Every structure is written in C-alpha cells, then in structure tokens.
Amino acid sequence: MRQANKTRSEARELLLGLRSRGKRLTDQRRVILEVVRSTDAHPTAGWVYREVKKRVPRISLGTVYRNLKLLSGEGLLSEIQTGYFTRYDAKLESHHHFTCLVCGRIFDLDEPVDQRQEARLSSRTGFEVSSHRIEFFGRCATCVGRRRPSRSQPRG
C-alpha cells in the first residue's frame, strides 16, 4: 500500500511539473519514465524501447527517442554520452559514474560530490559553472575477475 501511494504521489508530481511547462504526462511518457527509473543500468534508448514495447506494443522507436529527449530536457532524466550511445539516468542528484571499458556497464558511485570544486573553478577563471560531472573509467570487478588467470593453470 505504501509503495502504491508513493507511486501515485510521484505521478501527480510529474503531471503537475510537466503541466506547468505546457507538457502533458501521456501514458507513453509515464511508461518510459517508469522503465528508466526501474533500473540502475543506465539504459540506451534501444533498451528502453524493448522494455516499453512489452507494455505499449504499438509504440515506435522514434516516439521513445523523442520522449527520452523531452523528459531529459524537462529535467526528469539525465543523459550520459558514452561514445556512440546516449544512456539515460533517473538518479538526478549529483553523483559520479564509473564506466567499465570491457563490458560497457556504467555504475553510480556513492562517493561524495565536492561542490566546492565549482566555486574554486569559478573564482579562478571567472566561468559561471552550473554543474559538473566526474567520470571514472577502467574495468569493473566482474571483468577484472574474468581476466585473472586460474591458479591451477601453469604459467608460460
């Protein structure tokens, strides 16, 4: 019951937020947002499309792309550019990411974000900083584990 109330409350908040900006919370937008919010995998538009299509069979890939762009533009999702793909993140509070260069997964990092960096940069350069993002790259724990040679195998 508590989860249902929370979901209704979030939907009402979204509806009011979009309406105040002259937009509607269509069923398609709501489902797209629910799908992105349901995962921490930072999905691509293609992944979102496949998941949404299970619930809205007649939706097109173009509709998913347009709505992801609109929801990002309205501040309800954030976009992460990764080489050839744009990925989407429903976690809107400031946070850092780690991208595995082997499997391509993106992980949220629960490290504190130092907001003082923006102030230091502004004072040194005169830039007006609105936000910042720090990304780390390497191999995730799973990919590191796959590359370790087995102790039972002889070397060389």
N, C-alpha and C positions, 0 to 999 in steps of 0.2 A: 504494500500500500504506500509506504513512504517513497519508494522509487517511482511509482506512478505519479504521485503528487509532484515530485521533483521534475519529472519529465514534462508534465503539464505546465509547470511554472516556467521551465526553460522555454517551452514552445511559445508561451504567452509573451515572455520577454523578447524572444526573437521576432515575433509578429509585430509587437509594438516598435521595436527598433527599426525593422525594415519599413514599416508603415510611415514612421517619422521621416524616413528618407525617400518616400514616394515609391517604395517597392512592396510587392506582396510576398508573403510566405506561401508559395504554392506547394502542393503535395510533393512535386518533384524536388524542389529546393529542400524541403524538410527531410526527405529520404536521403538525399545526397549528403546533407549535413550530418544526419544520424550515422550514415555509413562511415564518414571520415572520423567522427567522434568515437566510433566503436572500436577503433584500432589505434595502436601506438606505432604502427609500421610505416607511417609517413607515405601513404599510398600515391601512386601515379593516377592520372585521370583514367587510364585504361583499366586499372584495378577497380577504381570506384565505379566505373561503368559496368563492369561484370557483376559487381555486388548489387548495385542498384537495379540492374536488369532483372534480377531474381525477384524483386518486389514490384517493379514497374516494367513489365515486359515490353511495352511499346516505346520506351524511352530511347532516344538516339544518342550516339556518342557526342555529336555536336551539342546537344542540349546539356549533357553532363559537362562538357568543356565550358560552355557559356555560363552555366550556373556556378561552377567552381570559381571562375574568374569573377563573377558578380559577388559571390559570398566572400571571396578574398578581398575584393575591393571595398566591401562593406565592413571589413574587419572581423568577420566571423570565422575566418580561416586564415592561415598564413601560408605563403608559397615558399618553397625551398628549391632553388635552382641547383640541379645536380647534372652537370654535363649536358646530355641530350634531353633530359626529362625535367619536368617540374613535378615536385612532390608537394603534398598538402599536409598541413599540421593543424590539428584542432586545439592544441595546447597554446593558448595565446599569451600567457605570462612569459616574461623574458626568461630565456633559457638557452643553453648551448647544445650543440649536437656533435656526435661522433659518427663519421661515415666510414664503413668498412670498405676498403679498396678491393677486397676479394669478392665478397658476396653482394656488396652494394647496399646492405641494410643501413638505415640511419637510426641512431639511438638518441633519445633525450638524455642529457646529463643533468644530474641533480647537484651540480656544483653552483655555488653562489655566483650571481652576476654582479660584477663590481660597477655600479652606476657612476662611481667617481671617475671612471675612465673617460666618460663623455665630457664631464666638466673639465678634466685636465686637457683633453684634446681641444675643447672649445677655447680655453684660456690661452693655450699655446699658439693656436692657429687662427683664431677668430671665426672658425667654422661654427655654424649653428647645427648641432648634432641632434637629430630627432630620435635615433635609436642606433643600436649596433648589434652585431651578431659575430660570435666567435665559433669557428668550426674546427674540429679535430679530425684527422684522417689517419688511417692505419689499418690494422687487422683486428677484427672483433675476437673475443675469447673463443668462440666456436671455430673460427678459421685458423686461429693460432693453434688450437688443439689438433686440427686435422693435419697440420704441416709438421708436427713433431714426429720424428722417427720413432718407431716402436723399439723398445729396449731389447726385444727378443731378436731383432734383425741385426745381423753383423754389419758393421760399417765398412765402406770402401772396398 
